[in-house]
Amino acid sequence: MRKLPDAEFEIMKAVWHIKQPITSPALTVILSRDLPDRDWKQQTVMTMLVRLEKKGFLRSEKNGKERGYYSVISESQYMSIEAESLKNRFGANKMSGFVKALYSDGKISDEDINDLKNWLKDM
């Protein structure tokens, strides 16, 4: 599974966080409200929904004149794929390299350090 372009990822984030099924008009309203800096046109959203369905991220069902969309891939599944890609790309397949790449500016909070320590203990 490939990394999604930014606009498709924004659509998937919206779909993951709302009651499904969602129609393209309803999704266009949500995206325009939540991400007003981007010009969300219904035709563009519809095109991206069809594209996401072809890629296997969504499925749809026709209900009268409307088509409702459902996520096939969960947010956590996709985030695991993204994390693995980042780790392989920037961390040279080593967890320490990945964490170093994320915090190369040296700014890591005590809370983040504690979360990492707890996660490592659980592993």
Disulfide bonds with the S-S distance in Angstrom:
none
